[in-house]
Amino acid sequence: MKFLGNVLATVVGLFVFLMMFVFGIIIIATIFSGDSEEVSVKNNSVIELDMSKVTEDYGGKIFYKDFNKFQTNHDGLFNVINAIEKAKTDPDIKGISILNDESELGMAQRKALRDALENFKKSGKFVMAYANSYTQKEYYLNSVANTIYLNPVGDFDFKGLSAEIMFFKDLQEKTGVKMEVIRHGKYKSAVEPFLENKMSDANREQTSALLNSIWSSVTADISKSRNIPVTKLNEIANGLLARTPEMAKAEKLVDVVAYEDVYHDAIRKILKVENDKDYNKVSILDYAEKIATTSEAEDSKDKIALIYAQGEIKSGEGDVNTIGEGSMRRSLIEARKDKDVKAIVLRINSPGGNALTSDLIWREIEITKKIKPVVVSMGNYAASGGYYIACNANKIFAENNTITGSIGVFGILPNFSPLATKIGLHTEQVKTNENAAEYSPFLPLDEKFKAITLEGVEHIYKTFVAHVAQGRKMTFAQVDSIAQGRVWSGSEALKIGLVDKIGGMDDAIKYAAGLVKLKNYKTEDFPEYEKSIKELFQNLGLPFAKSKESFIKEEFGTETYKIMEQIKRIQSKKGIQAIMPFEINIQ
């Protein structure tokens, strides 16, 4: 019986393997066949602006080494913005509908999208918005619409910005798990939660200044779109005067309080479609795909390379969510060697990360800049390591609500020696030389080791400040006075010389073109990320290759996954880091 059982198990295993293999081959063949159905846009159509699946500026080009094939994704923010620009002159597109949109875009990304919608409205075509409820972030985007609808029993959130920081000092003492911190910079509050039980004056100062600067930018844009003075908007926020749909309408923050069917009837009326008939719709991502794959190529051979640096900075290849020296350095080398590429725009959306990787990318930009101009466009974040790789560019553009600066570094070492003592675990080291032993998380931090590590932190900080001073044409002392790990908004950074101009990606591209006197040009996106077949299967979500991240999201929800990811990021920050002082979730 045992023999028969083993045979049966083997047969079943082979069958499952073959099924998975065949299924994988079919999926791969489908992806690389190039026979995807072309998106059809009917006459008298409306674009539905659903941004729930758009998280990054750049969708990414992926090179699958096992197949020697490329896959290009057109689901990045700037694919959407390019599609909106094209829709202005597309006779089949009559308007844009923002319907119950919920996205994870940051404030600077929303600003870029908002500007594109403002520009679209200049064509005379409509932008309309409806929501069952509005968060502040969603309202900021939706406020650009010609007409704003809100469900009669919906929520309306308009109260100003806040930030919350959790502290772990007492938790460390109770658990016996301690994070040893070595830092430079009085504002480096990424490590403050491990050292204190409350916010320092320096941290409170920078957080308050940052929130007020971003709120000023948000209210200025809403004021312009809704024709409501900023003072009145602050009065509404302070008194919660728009907390119900009718109150929001009375304060002119929304135009119509009605159900969704009334909203659709209003669009039908504009399109001259009968109430009992459906009107033509196309999703923004489908339309972006169509534009990206069918647009006519520019006549000019001249190009501007758009290199996207998005996510935390880590060692290795990198991908669409992380910045790695592999893909970044390869992109910069390819762009500077391509004779048709005349200038480079580096789009940065990063809170920073690994200090060594940041320096490697900085060096590649320094080499590239001697051959071709490099212009930086900052997104939601270009902080710490994100600013490190920006500081030597020919010109730096940021949005008013970009979070930047954070010029500082720190080292963080997990230490379990208090816990080990509690549970009766003892560790000893034997060594041939005085400094032969590596740092042990199971022994108290040696003061000599701490001093040497601090020396390394100080060296990187001085290098960072020197790079900024050189790139921004400032003295070391001038940079040091605005550094110390402090974060600044884009508008504040302009005043102190960390950025050159307030503007978006399009402004940076036009400036780069002007530097090399180009009137006719096309753009080319970088990086091209190298992936393996295993990573392909994980991205496809196949049951036999499903990533643990996908599993957690499905079983426990996205919010739980975000909390776990934050804990994971804290635990992974070993060694010297050049990363933003804290994670801010603006609501």
Buried (B, 14 or more C-beta within 10 A) or exposed (E): EEEEEEEEEEEEEEEEEEEBEEBBEEBBEEBEEEEEEEBEBEEBBBBBBBBEEBBBBBBBBBBBEEEEBEBBBBBBBBBBBBBBBBBBEBEBBBBBBBBBBEBBBBBBBBBBBBBBBBBBBEEEBBBBBBBBBBBBBBBBBBBBBBBBBBBEEBBBBBBBBEBEBEBBBEEBEEEBBBBBBBBBBBBBBBBBBBBBEEBBEBBEEBBEBBBBBBBBBBBBBBBEBBEBEBEBBBEBBEEBBBBBBBBBBEBBBBBBBBBBEEBBEBBBEBBEBEEEEEBBBBBBBBBBBBBBEEEEEEEEEBBBBBBBBBBBBBBEBBBBEBBBBBBBBBBBEBBBEEEEBBBBBBBBBBBBBBBBBBBBBBBBBBEBBEEBBBBBBBBBBBBBBBBBBBBBBBBBBBBBBBBBBBBBBBBBBEBBBBBBEEEEEEEEEEEEEEEEBEBBBBBEBBEEBBEEBBEBBEEBBBBBBEBBBBBBEBEBEBBBEBBBBBBBBBBBBBEBBBBBBBBBBBBBBBBBBEBBEBEEBBBBBBBBBBBEBEBBBBBBEBEEBBEEEBEBBEEEEEEEBBEBEEEEBBEEBEBBBBBBBBBBEBE
